[in-house]
């Protein structure tokens, strides 16, 4: 069958006439042109087109570039082989435990700095063996032990108890389980607590070792169990105090194999983003590192070392190892806080040979020096400065030497070093020969460093960075410098790059994270051509530096502190040093400054957060902030995006007192930092905004544009409703052509039919009105109006009612009496000062003869509160319609002609303009012809009058859907569409690219595409209505899918504005305007709305393709900024999503600045959190810099009768300084 079908098609094909012989080539080309353009592939809609958006600065030809030759890898001295070195670190402990049992291993200090206990090598050995035995044999049942060699266990010990930690650490090594030291969790809200959970999870930790005291202090649940910390796996807790351990039998000995490549321990490390990973160190690396340190530092057996660093990790753990039978005196952080000079005193008392400190400890000791003078540091042969790589380490070392040289400190003993968890010790300055000249410093240009090159500073000394060396590469190591971004290409000799190390003494992997491991621990450097220089893998140290003269290593920063702003590198530590140089003593705390970057609008932006001293005044703070801005701008040539001051002790802390940078950054982005002062400078640092749009003068006339569109296959953008002539019951319509007649006819023919149902907020019916009830109530009101001799036919009557059936009855009552109803939104009883003047204005402008209202509202109008806002003695006659007597009017008024005004519709536009629109009877008649008997814009307003009226269901015709409400033009009252009925296709939604809308273009994209805005079709065009899209400037028609103003032609357009002075030109332009070309005869009404028409694939009831109308927004409301058109609601929607405490927002322009006013619905301490978030979201989403952010109380943004924001009133209040804001931030 298939073969037959195939042959048949070939036969048919052969019988066809060739196309070329029938159609000329030119016509074929024209047909091809008229085909609709091909839809781009789906993937194109989801690409982030930053290249089109971002203004890329042109490269500066004067930018310094590296000029040296390619660096040659630097080799450390060979690692010497000593005959009696132990085969494993545990073997060293076994040796000293047996041969030097009384030799001190560790001395712990109490909070006052006095010795608390000393742990000997004998005790350390025996307790470690007991713990190893307990771990392997006493946890679980005889047949099934919980732990086996190779399992990971957490060590949770406080920083004040080094002895318990050391026993646990070596106990684990002897049991061949892998210790993972972590910090003691103090609460569920600890900085980075969930990230520690990630570490424990990635390492597969299920058991934690701790001390009895520490366990008692852990947070508990009400039932006494240890709290389950956020993100942590389920943990079993084991106490390792000696009394809980089991002494092993005499024949049990721990297994101590020769060091191999199995993991020995795991050290935690927090990344720049805050992720905590575990660096696994192998047994052989641990041993080799101890050997390399012994050789580099020339350690001797039995030396005394004072350790001020964290003994659980890093250099504090490595130098305090048992390799050389060193006696470590541990000075915990808490002791240093209480007695900053305690470590210096320990060196003096114990004649210590080595001290292990950070710059902070040098600084604190200098501050406290005057407390004690009779101390000597002459015994020191090495003062190891662990953070010798910091930019401020030079000044700390110099100042400390200057002060303590008179106390016996020798210049050559200061030994800065550089290390990282991954590469372990990278380099250390060896102890110098007494009297030998000290190594030279590098004085580098800060500008050169920002471009990654080494240039000797020749400019202003303020823009120089003085760097000290960190000595030579470690013994047995090979070192290279590679570019920090992209492939690991070897740097040139005058280029800054990342230090990478090949050594047996380094980390082996990120435990449990093979993907991250490959990028860090298995780096093969490449040359300039991208060719690998060998096969040996290197480890990234995370340190940035260069090799100086004599193969000395210089470190200028860390990768995690690197901020890449506009293609230039800045070191967070350098920025902190500059901020500290601006005398901060009176304003902020020295050690409490955080610098980080946030990515906003395709670039990193620098943020500085500091803790403000409680006694600092706001003026002092702003003065300091301004000086920091200037200093960073002049020294680093980088603009600050945000500088925030927070109250003292509110920044998240690390366990040893530093600032937890990643948590601080997260608080900033989440809006939970709660600053007390903030300064944002987006104008100076955001330099990549797209170029402002230059509107080009149109060279060709609009008619030519139209013809061009037609040739290109674009049809004129227009849509029409179905023909009015098709409506049945024409006689009935002619007979009851006025609303009054229609209601009377309904009351006679269908008296009990329910016209209106009033629902409350809960959806419960609270009132109904049948045809006859509405007719009788209208008669009562008409009778009351007729009785007043002062009210004549044709005069205006104000209806002041909350939305409901009373309002509808009063409306018909006015029509029955021959008066013109003017519907006015009642004043808000809780906010009379803001809402009553608008009511008064409408009453005055409409020259109303009387006011119909309820008893309650009548009292409000005459109250003392009202008298404070308006003159209550000059109200027109007020008629209370609550309890009217049953009377009928002498006659029901019938308009002599359909040209008579049926009602006036007043409203205040969002731009602050009060307009009254005249709606004539023929307007109402033609609405009636479309089978929608809705009263003016009343039912559109019902939703927004007051909250208690949730829905007003209108059922005049039985076959009319109860939920059928029509959308109407806000201001000129030209209803041209209604929700989709059953006769047409379902309304469609399109997604429009917001960037194109700003350029007055329409580019359709897919759902979910970046920068897309969903637009729903505006509904079914009313019968008899024609809609066309027009260029508002040329007044010429536009093509399909082009953005322009919506113009409407229909028999029920409003007839004009109700004005006192009669501005004829404005009236003609809005209600009776003509196209500049095309169809010059038809009269159109301008809606003031921007929109477009798109022909869809769907078919309407007549079988033609359906033209869908999409409304984008009001033309009057749009803001023109940087040559682009913005709709305020789009910006406001973005702002409202920026933070949970933003209730409502409004935007307007002030000169050329964008002002954002946001109502704060949360606590006032959240107020300043909103400033950066609002600035970020507007910059990201709309490519605009916010000039002023105003935070106000809820209810301050004025709303008109339709629930729309009165942005111009708000602007006037702002300029008149009447807003009483919580905070105003002027973004500099």
N, C-alpha and C positions, 0 to 999 in steps of 0.2 A: 504493500500500500504506500509506503514511504517513497519507494523508487518511482511508483506511478505518479505520485503527487509532484515529485521533483521534475519528472519529464514534462508533466503538464505545464508547470510554471515556466520551464525553458521554452516550451512551444508558444505560450502566451507572450513571453518576452520577445521572441523572434518575430512575432506578428506586429509588435508595436512600432510606431514611427519614431525615428531618432529625434530627441528633444531639440537638438541644434537646428534641425531643418524647419521647425515650427516657430521657434522663438528667437528673435535676434539677440546677439550677445549683450547689447546695451540694456535691453529690457530685462534680461536674465540678471545682469549686475544690479539693476534697480530693485528687482525682487529680492535678491540676496541682501541688499542694504536694508530693505524694509522688514526683513526678518528680525524678530526681537533678539537683543544681545544674548549671547550664551551665558548661562549662570556660572559663576566661578565655582571651582571645586569646594566642597564643604570645609576642608582643612583651612582654606584661605580666610574664612570668617573668624577663626579662632587664634590666628597668629597675632602676637602683641606687636603692633606696628610702631614700636618706639622710634625706629629710624625716621618715620615720617613726622613724628611729633617733636622729638627732642632737637633743640638747637645745639648742634655740636660745635664747640669753639674751634676756630682755626688754630693749628699748631703754631706755637711761637718759634720763629727761626732761631731765637737766642736761647732756647731751652738747652741746658747743659746735657751732653751725652757722654757715655763712657768712651774713653779713647785708648785705654791700655790694652795690653795683650791678654790672651786668655789665661786665667789663673792655673797654676800647677798645684795639684793636691799636696797638702802639707802633711809631713810625716812626724809623728811624735817619736821621742827616743825609744829604743827597744825596751820592752818590759823584761827586767832582769829576772833570772831564775835563782831563787834562794833555796838551798838544799833542804832546810827544815820547814818550808811553808807547808801548811796542812793541806790534805787532798780535798777538803770541804770546810766550809765555815763552821759547821757543827763540830768537826774534829778539833778545831782550835779551842772551842768551848770545852770539849772533853779533856783536852790537854791541860788547860789552865785550871779546870775544876779539880783535876787529880793532882797536879804538881804545885799549883799556887792557890790552894783553897782559901787562904786567909787574905789574899790580895783583893783590895776593893775594886769592884767592877762599876758600881753606880752609887752616887749619893744624891738623894732627893731632898729638896728644900721645902720648908713650910711657907705659909703666906708672908711671914715676916722676913724671909730670906735666911733663916737658920736651918742647919741640917736636921732633917726629920728622921732619916734612916740611911744606913749604908748597906748595900747588897754586895756580898763578897762573891768571887768567882765560884767558890765551893757551893754557896747557897743557890746561886743562879743555876749552876749545873744540876744540883739535886732536885730543885723545884721544877726545872724544865723537864727532867726525866720523869718525875711524878706526873706531871701534866700529860706528857706524851703517852705514858702508860694508861692513864685514865681515859684519854681521848680514844685510844684504840681498843680498850678492853672493858670499860665500865659504863659506856653510854649505850644502853639497849640491853638485849638479852645475850646470854652466853653464845647462842647459835647465830644471832644476827645483830651485829654491831651497827650503830648509826653511821659511824665514820669509818672510812677506809683510806689508805694512802691515795693522794691525788685529789681528794675532795677539797672544796673551798670553804673556809669558815671566816666569819667577820670577827674582827677584834674591836670591841667597843670599850675604850678606857679613857678616863678624863685626862686632860693635859697636866693635871697636878700629880699624876701617879705613874711615873716612868717605870718603877720597879715591877709593878703588876704587868705592865705592857711587855717589858723585856722578857719576863718569864713566859708569857703567853706566846710571844713571837718565836723564841727559841724552842719552846715546847712543841709548837706546830712544826718547825723545821725538823725536829727529832722524830716526830710522828709521821713525817712526810705528808702532812696535810698542808694546804696552801693558805697562809693567812692573808686576809684582806682588811688592813686597818682602815677604819672609818671614824668619823667624829661622833661624839655622844649626842643623840637627838634630845633636844630640850623640850620641844613642843611640836604639835602637828603643823605649826606655821613657821618652822625653821626655814631660813633661806636655803633654797635648793634641795629641800628634803625629798621631794619626789624624784629628783635626779639621782640621789643616792640610792633610791629604790631601783632605778634603771640599772645602776652599776651592779647592785646585788643580784638583780635578775639576769643580767648578761653574764655574770660570773657563776650563776647557779648556786648561790649561797642559801642554805636553809638553816644554818646553825650559827649562833653568835656567842663568843666568849666575852665575859665581863666580870667585874669585881662585885662583891656583895654590896658595897656602898653605892657603886654606880647603878646597880640594878634597882636598889631602893629609891633612887632619885629619878628613875625613868617615869615619864607620864603614864598614868594608869587609867583604866576604865573604872566606872563606879563599882564594878564587881572585884576590882583589885588586879585584874589581868593587865599585862603590858599592852598599851594602845597599839592598834594596827596603824602604822604610819602610812601616809598617802604614797601610793605607788610601790610600797615595799612588799616583797614576797612574805609568806607566812614563815615565822622564825621560831626556832627553839633556842632558849637562853640557857647557857651553862656558866655557873659561877666557878672561877678558877682560884679562889682564895685557898691557901695551903691546907686549911682544916677540912676542906671538902674533897681533897685529892687523895687517891689511894697509893700507898707506897708499893712499888713493884716488888715482886719476889726476887731473891738474890740472883736467880739464874736468868732474869729478864734484862736484856740490854737493848737500847735503841739501835736500829739499823742505820749505820752511817756509810752510805756508798760514796765512791769518788764522784765529785761534782760533774753533773751531766747537763744536757740541754732541757731537762724537764723544768717546768715553772717552780721557782722556790717561793716567791711571794708576789702579791699584786698590789701596786700602789695606785691610789685613785688620782684622777686628774680631771679638772673641770675645763671644758673648752670655752671658747669665746662666746658661744651661744648658750652656755650653761649646762650642756650635756656632760654628765660625769661618766668617764670611761676608766677601765682598769688596765694599767700598763703592767704586763707580766714580765718579771725578771727571772731568767733561768738560774739554776744553781751555779753553773759555771760562770755566768756573767756576774753574779753576786760575788763570787770568790775572786774573779779576775779584777773586778772593780776595787775590791779591798786591797788587792796586791798593788794595783796602779796608784791608789791613793797613798799607800804606805811608801811607795817609791817617790812619788811626786812631793809628798809632804815630809818625807824623811822621818817617818814615825819611828820611835824607839819603844822598846818594851817598858811598860809600867809608867808611861808619861801621864800627866794629869791634863784633862781637857775640860774647859768650861763651855757648856752647850746652852745657848739661849734659843736655839731653833726648836721647831716641832720635832720631838724624838720619834714620831710615828712614821715619818716619811722623809724622802728627799735627803738633803745633806745632813740633817739632824740624825737620821737613822744610819747613813753610810759611815760617817766619821766616828760615830759612837759604837761601831761594830766591835766584836770581841777579838778580832784578828791579832791585835798587838798588845793584849792585856792592858789596854788603856783604862785609866780611872776617869769616868765621865761624871762631872758634876752638872746635873740638869737644873736649869733655872726656868721654871714654867712662866708662861705669859702672865698669869695672875700676880706672881711675885714682882715681875717687871713693872706692872701697873702700880703696885703698892710702893715698890722701892726700886726706882729706875737704875740706881747705882749698884744694886746687889751683885750683878755679874762682875763688876770691876772689883768689888770687895772680895768676891770669891777668888779671883785671880791673885789678888794680893795675899789673902790668908793661906791659900793652898799652893802658892808658888807655881801656879799653872803654867805649862809650857805652850799650850795652844788654847785659843778662844775662838768660838764659832758664833758669829753675830750677823745681824743685818744693819743697814744704814740707820734704821729707826732706833736700834739699841745704842748706836754711837750718839745719835742726836739726844736721846733721853738722858744718857749718862752726862752729856755736857750740860744739859739743863739743870741736872741735880748735883753738879760737881761741887758747888760751894758748900753743900751739906757736910762734906768730909775732905780733909786735905792730906792727912797722913796715909796715903796709899802709894804702893809702888807697882808698876807694871813691867819692871825690869826683867822679871822671869820669863815674859812672853817671847817665844821665838817665832810664832805665827799668830797673827790676828786675821783669821779668814773671814772676809766680807762676802757673805753668800750672795747678796744682790749687787755685786760689783758691776753688773751690767746696767744698772739703772742710771739715768742721766744725772741724778743728783748725788750719786755715790761719791764722785770726786770731791765735791764740796764738803760732804760729811766726813770723808777720810782726812781731808786737809785740816778741817776745823778740829777734829778729834786729836790729830797728831799735834797740832799747834797748842792745844790745851794740855795734853797729857805727856808731852815730850819732857816737861820738867819733872814728871813723876816716873821717869825711867823708860818711857815708851820709845823704842828705836824706830826710825823711819822705815828701815828695810823689812820690818816684821809684818807690815800691812800687806796682805795677800788677797786682792780681789779675785773672784772666780766666777765662772758661768756654768750653769747646769740646767737640765730639764728632765722631767720624769722619763721621757722616751730615750734620750741619749745619755742620761745620767751625767756624770761630770764631763764637761766638754773641754774646759781649760782652767788652769789655776796658776797664779803667779807663784813661783817657787820662792822660798825664804832667801833674801838677799845676803850678800857678804857685807859685814859691818863696814861702813865708810864708803862703800861703792856708790856711784851715782845712781839715782832713781831713774826708772824708765821714763822716756819722754811722753808727753801728752799729745793727743791729736786735737787740734782746734779746727773744727769743721764748719763749713757754711751750712746753715739750716736750710737755705734755699736749695743748695745742691742735694742735700739729703732727701728733700721732698721729691726730687726727680730720681733718687736712687743712685746718685753718684757722689764720689768723695772729692770735695774741693776744699782746699785750705781757705779759711775765712779771711777775707781781706776787707770786708765791709764793717759796718757798725758792730761793736762788740756784743750788743744785745742779741744780734741774730746769729751768734756763734754758739756751737755746742762743744764743750770741752769733754773729751772722752778719755778715760784711763784704760790701759790694757788689762786683760784678764789672764795675762801670762801666756804660756805655751800649751800646745795640744797635750793631752794626757799620754803617758807612756803606752806604747803598743797600739796607738790609734792613728787613723788616716783621716784627714779632713779636707772637704771641698766647700766652696761657696757656690750656690746655684740660685737662679732667678726664682723669687718666691711665687710667681704666678706663671701658669702655663707649663710646658715641659721643663724638666729639671736641667736647664741649660747652664753650663759653667759660666760664671761671671767673668768679667774682665777685672784686671787688678785694681782699677779705680771705681769699681761698681759695688754697691751694697747688695747683699743677697742673703739667703738663708744658709746657715751653717748646717752641713750634713756630716755625719761621722760614720766611719766603718771601724768597729772595734768589737772584741769579744766581750767587752764590759759595757754593754748597753741593753736597753729593753728589747724584748723579742716580739711582742705583739700587743694589740688591744684585745684583752681576753674576751672570747666569744663574739668578736666583731671582725670577721675576716675581710670584709670589703674595705673598712677603714684602715685595717692593718696594712694592706698592700700599698696604699698610697703613702704611708708614713715609714714603714719598716723595710720596704723592699724597693728603694729608689736607686735607679741606675742613671748616673749623670750622663748627659749628652753634650757634644761639642756644638759649635755654631751651625754646623750642617745637620744637626739632629741625629748624629751617629753616636751610639753608646761608646764611652771611653774604656769600658771594660765589662767584666761580668760580676764584679763583687758588689753586693747590695749595701747601700748606705741607709742610715736612719736620720730622718728629719729631726732637728733639735728644737725647732720652733723659735730659734734665736736669729736675729738679723745682725750682720756684722761684716767685717772684712779682715784681711790679713795685712798687718802693717810691717814696717821694717824689722828685720831680724826675726821674721816668722812669729811676731807677737800677734795675739788675737785681740781684736777690738769688737765689742758688742754695742750696738746702738739702739736696740729695742727688741721687742718680741712680736712674732706674727700675730698673736692674739690681741696685742695692743695697737695693731696697725689700722689706721683709718685711711681708706682710699677715697679721697674727695677730688672730683673732677680730674682724675688721672694722676693726682699727686699723692704721695704717701706722707702721712703724719703719724707720729708716735704718741699714743695717749699719755704716756709718762712725761713726754716733753711738754705737752699742753698743761698737764697738772703742775709741772715745775714752773711754767710761765705764770699760771694762775696764782701759785704760792708766792711768786716774786712780787706780786702786787699786794703789798703789806696787808695780809688778810686778818691779822691778829684780832682786831676789834670786831670783825664781821663774821668770819667762818672759822671752823676748826681745821687745823692744818692737815690732819690725817684723814679727813672725811670729805674728800673730793673725788667724784667719779666722772670719768670722761668716756664716752662711747659714741657710736654713730648709729643713726637709724636711716634706713633706706626710704626716701620719699622722692617720688617723681624721678626715677631712674638715676639717682645718685645717692651717695652717702652724705648725711648731714650731721655735723658735729653738735653734740649735746653735752653740757657740763652741769652736773648736779652737785650741790654742796650743802652741808648742814650749817644752818645759821645759828650763831650764838643767841641765847635767849635775850641778852641785854642789847642786841644790835637794833638800832632804829631803822625804820624803812628808808629814811634818807641816806644813812650810812650804807645800807645794803645796795641801794641803786647806784650810789657813787662808786662802790667797789665793783659792781657788775659792769658799769660803763667802762671803768678803767681796764677790767679784764678783757672786754671786747676789743678795746683799742690795742692792748698789749698783744693779744693773740693775732690780731689783724696785721700789726706792724712787724712782729717777730716771725710769724709763721706764714704770713700772706694767705690766711684762710679765714673765711667768715664763719662765725658761730651761728648755728640755726636757733638754738635755744639755750638759755642759761637760767637754771631754776635753783632757788634756795628752799630747803625744806626745814622744818623745825628740828632742833637737836635730838639725836638718838632715834631718828625715824627711818634712816636708811638700813636696808637689810645687811647684817654683818656676817663675815666669815668667822669660823671658830676662834681664830687668833686675832680678831679685832679689826681686820681690814673690811673694805666695803665689798659686798657681793655684787659685782658689776652686772652680771647677766640678769639677776633678779631686779636690780634697780632699773635696768633698761626695760624689762617686762612690765614693771609697775608704771613706768612712763608711758609705754604704749597702751596699757590697759586703762590708763586714767585713774590709777590708785596711788599715785605718788604723794598727792596732797601738798603741793608747794605752798609756801607762804609769800613768796615773791617770784615773779617770772618775767623774763625779758626774751622776746622772740625777734629775730632779725632775718626773716626770710628774704626780704628785698635785696640784702647785700650778698647772700650766699646762694640763692637760687639763680644760677646764670644760664640754665639750659632750657628755659621756657621757649616754646615755639615763637617765631617772629610774629609781631603784631600784624594783623591782616590789613593790607592796603587795598581799599576798595578802588577798583579800576573804573575809570569813566567808560561808559559803553560807547564804543566807536561806531557800531552799526545801530540802526534804529530798531525799535521793538518789533515793527512789522517784519523786518528782515530776520530777526531772531525767530519769530513764529514760523516763517516760511522755511527757515533752516531746520527747525524742529520737525516740521511736516515731512521734509525730504528725508530726514534721518529716521523717519518712521515713528515720530512722537505725535500722539494725538493731543488735541486741546483737552486740558483737564477740566471736565465738567460732568455733572451727574444730574439726573432729573427724577422726580417722583412720578407716580403714575398719573394719568390724566384725570382732572376733576370731573370731567363730563361723564365718567363711567359710573358715578354714584347713583344708586337706586333711590327711590322715595323722593324724587325731585319736587313733587307737589307738596309733600309734607314739609320739606325743607323751606320751600318758598312761603308756606303758610306760617311757620314758626321760626322766623329768621332772627328774632332777638332772644337773648337769654331769658328775659322776663316772660315772654310768650311761651318759650319752651318749658319753663318750670310750671306755669299755669296749666299748660296742656298735659304735662306729666301728672300734676296733682289731680286732674279730672279723670284721666284715662287709666292711671296706674297708681292710685293713692298710697297703697301700702308697700310699694316697692322700696326697698332700702337703698338709699342713694349713698350714704356715707357711714362708715364704721370707724370709730375712733379707738385706737389701741394705746395702752400705756407701755412703759418701757419693758414690762414683762410679757407683752403680747396679749394682755387680757383686755377684752372689750369694756370700755368705760362710757361709751355713748354711741347712739345711732341716730340717724335722721332719715325718715321716709320722705317721699315726694310731698305728701300733704303736710307733714310736720314742718318741713323746711318752708313751704309756701305760707303757712299760717304765722310762723315766727317772723318771716320777712314782712308780712302784712302789719304785724304789731309794731315793728321798727319803723316802717314807712309811715304809719299813723302818728307815731311819736314825732317824726321829723316834720310831717305836715302841720301838726299843731303849733309848732314854733313859727310864729309869724316872721321871725328874723331870717328864716332859711328859705331861699327861693329855689325854684327848679334850675338845674344847671350849675348850682354852686357845689364847691368841693367839700366833702365831708371826710374827716380823718377817722379811720378804723384802727383803734388801738387795742388789740386783743392778743392773747397768747394763741397759738395755732389750735384750731378746733372747730367745732360745729357753730359756736357763737359767731366766729369770724365770718363763716360762709353765710349765715343767716343775715348778719349785718350788711354784707356785700349785696345780697339780693334785696334787702330792705331799702338800701340807697337807690338801687336801680328802679324799684317800685315807686319810690318817691320822686324820681326824676333828678336825683343828685348824682354827683360824680364821686365814687368811692376812691379814697387814697389810703392804701394799706401801709401802716407804719409798724415796724417792729417795736414792741414795748421796751421801756428802759429796764435794765437789769437792777432788781431791788438792792443787790449787794454792791453795785458799782454805778450809782446814779451819776456821780461826777463825770464819768467817762461816757455814759450812754444817753443821758437826758438831753445834753446840748444838741445831739443829732436829731432827736425827736422834735425839739423846739424849732430847729432850723427847717425841717421838712414842713412843719405846720405853718411857719411864717412864709416860706417860699411858695407853698401851694395856696396861700391865702384862704385857708379852710374856714368855713362858716361855723362849723361845730365839730366836736369830738364825740364819737360813740365809743364807749368803753365799759369795763366791769367796775363793780363797787370798789374792789381792792385797788385797781389801778387808778381810780379816781382819787382815792385817799393818798396814794403815792404821789400823784401830780400836785397835790395841795399840801404835802408834808413839809416840815422844817428842813429835812435833808434835801428836798427838791429845791427849796428856796435858796440853798447855798450855791446851786449851780445855775439856775435860771430865774427869771422874774415870773413868779407864780400868779401874780395879780392880773396878768394880761392874757391868760388862756382864753381862747374862744369858748362859747357855750359848751359845757360838758354834759352829755346825756348818759346816764347809767341805764344799761339795757338789761340788767339782771332780773328785775321784777316789773316788767311793763304790764299795764292793764290790757285786757283783751279788747282791742278795738281794730276796726278795719279802716283803711284809708278811703277817702271819698272816691278816689279812682286810682287805677294803676297806670302809671305813666307809660306812654308808648312813644319812642323817639320818632320825630317826623321824618327823619332821613338816616340812612346808614352812615352818613358822614359825621354824625354826632359822636362826641367823645364818650366811650363806655366807661373807662376808668383811667386813673393816673397811676403809674408805677414808678415810685421814687426809690433810688438806692444810691449808696455811696460807693463809688468804684474803688478798686484796690489802689488806684493812684490818687485817691483822696478827693475825687470830683463828685459832687452831688448832681445827679441827673434825674429828671422826671420825664418819663416817656408817656406820650399820649397814645392811648389805644382806642381806636374808633370801633363802631359797631360792626362795620363790614369785616374788620379783623376777626372779631368774635364769631361772626357768621361763617367765615371761611374755615376757621378752626372747627366749627360745628360740622361743616361739610366733610371734614376729614375724619368724622366719627369720633372726635375726642372733645368731650364737653368739659374741658378742664378750665378752671377759673384762673386767668392770667398766670403770673409766675408763682402764685400762692402756694401751689402744692410742691413746687420745687423748694420753696422756702421752709415748708413744714418740717423737713428733716433737720434744719439747722436753727430753728427758733429757740426752743428750749429742750432739754434732754427728756422731759417726761413724755413728749409726743414722739412716739417712735415711728409710727406708720399712719398715714391717712389713706384709706382705701377708697377709691372713687369709682362708683359703678353707676353711670348714668344710663348707658345702653346695656341691655342684658347680655348682648353678645360681645361686650367690650371686656378685655382681660382686666381683672381688678388691680393688677399691679402695673397697668399701663400708664407710665408717666412720661412726659416728653421733656427733652432737653431744650433749653431755650437760651438765646443769646443774652449774656449778662450785660445789661445796660441799654441796648437798643431794642430788645424784646422782639427778635425775629425768629420764631421757632421754625426750624427747617428740617429737623429729624426727630425720630422717636425710636425707642428700643425695637429691636427686630421682632416682627410678628411671625405668624405661621406662613405668610405668603411669600416670604423671601428667604434667601439662604441665611445660615447662621452667621452671626458677626465674626469677622476674622481678626486675628491679632498679628501685627507685624512687628519686627524688631528693627529699629532705626539706629544707625551709628550716630552717637551724640556729637562727634567731631564734625560730621557733615552738617548736622542741624545748625551748629554754630556758624557755619559758612553759608547758611540759608540754602543748603542742598539736602536732598534725601538720598541716603544710601542704605538699602535694606541689607541686613545681615541675619545670621541665624540666632535662634534662642540661645542665651548663655554666652554669646560672644562678648569679649571685653568692650567696655564703653558703649554697651547697647541699651536702648530704652524701649520697653514694650509699649506699643500703642494699640488700643482696641478701637475697632471701627465704631464710628459715632452713632450708628443706628440707621434706621430706614428713613430715607428722604420722604418728607410729607407729600401727599398728593398735591399736584399743582405747583410744586417748588422746583426751581432750577438753581443749581449751585455751580459756581465757576471759581477757579483759582486764578488770582490776579497778582501781578507784581505790584506791591503797594507804592513803589516809587514811580514806575512808568505808567501804571494803570492799564497795562496790556495783559491779555490772557497768557497763561503759562501752559506748558506741556504736562502730560501725564507724569505723575511721581515727582513733580517739582514743588518746592515749598513756596507758598504765597498766601495772600490774604483771601479768606473765604468771602465771596460776595453772593447775595441771595436775591432771587427775583420770585415773588409770590404775591397772591392777592391778599394775604393776611400779614404783610409787613406792618410794623408800627408806623404811625403817620408822622412822627416827629418828636422833638423834645418839647417839654412844657417848660418854657423859660419866661422870666419876667421881662427881660430886655430883648428877647427874640434875636438870637444870633443866626441870621438867615444863612450865612455862608457855611457855618458848621452843620446846620440842619440839612442843606442841600447836599453837602459832601457825604453825610452819613446815610440819608434816606433816599435821595434821588440822584444817583451818580451814574455816569456812563463810562464805558470802556474807551480808551484812547484810540483803539483801532479794532478791526474785526467786525463787531456788531455795534455800531455807534448809536442805535435807536433805543435798545432796551434799557429801562431804568432799573438800577440795582440798589440794594441796601448793603452797606458795608458792615460786616459783623465785627470787625476789629480782631478777628481771630486768625492765627496762622494755621495752615493745614495743607493737605494735599489729597488728590484723588488718585486712586490706583485701580486700574481695570483688573479684575480677578478672573480666574478660570471658572468661577461659579456662575450659574445661570439664575436669573430672577424669574418672577412669575410669567413674564411675557416671553421667556425663552431667550432673551438677549443676555450677553455677558454682563455680569454685575459690576457696577462702578462703586467701589467702597470709598467713603469719605473718612479721613482721619484728621482730628483736631489736635494740634500740637500745643497751642497756648495763646494767650492774649498778646496782641501786638503792643498795646500800650504799656504792658507790664515789663516787657523785655528790657534787659540792661545791655548797653553796648560797652564792652570792655575790650581793650586791645584790638579794636576793629571787629570783634566777633559778637554775635547775638546770643545772649544767655537768657533762659527762662528762670526767674527766681525760684520757682517751685522745685526745679531740678537740684539746684544748689541746696535749698532748704531740706529736701529729702535726704541728701547725703549727710548734711550736718546732723539731722535728727538721729541718724543711725550711728553717729560717732561715739556716743556714750549713753549709758542707760539713764543718766540724770538730766538729759536734755528733753524737755517737754515739747516745746514748740520753738520754731526759729523763723526769723524773717531777715531778708537781705535787701540792701539798697546801696546806692553809690553816693559818695560824698567827695566832691571834686572828682579825682580819678581813682579814688580808693574804694575798695569793696568793704562794706561794713556788714558784719554778721551779728545779729542780736539773738541770743538764745535764752530761753526761760529755764531756770534751774529748778528741777523738781526734787532734787536730793538734798543732802546736807551742804551747808555753806563751805565746808572744808573741801568739797569736790569742785568748787567754782573754778579754781585756777587749773585743775586737771583738764578742763574743757578746752582751754586756750590752744595748747599744741595739737590736740586731737582734731579740733575744728580746722585749724590751719592745715594740718596734714591731709584731711579728707577732701578739702576743697582743692588743694594743690594736686593731689593724686587724681581725683575724679574729674576736675574741670579745668585744670591747668591755669589756675588763677591764684594769685597771692592775696590773702586776706589782709586788708590794711588795719582794720580795727575789729576786735572781738569784744562785744558787750554782753556781760552776763547779768540777767535781770530776774526779778521774782516772777512766779507764775501769774498769768493774767495781764501782764504789762503790754504785750503786743495787741493793739486794738483790732477788733473783728467787726465787719459790717453785718448787715441784716441777713446776708446769705452765707455767713460763716467764713467770709474771705478776709484775709489779712489786709489791714489798711497800712501798706508800707510807707506811703508818703506822710501820713499822720505820725507814724513812728519816727520817720526821718526828721520831721519838724520838731518833735519832742526831744530827739537826740541833740539836734543842733541848738535848741533852746535850753539844753541842760535840765530837762524836766523829767528824765527817766528814773532818777534815783537808783542807779545800777548797783549791783553787788560788787562788780569789778569791771573796769575798762582796760583792755590791753591794747596798746598802740604798737603794732608789729613794725619794728624799725626798718 
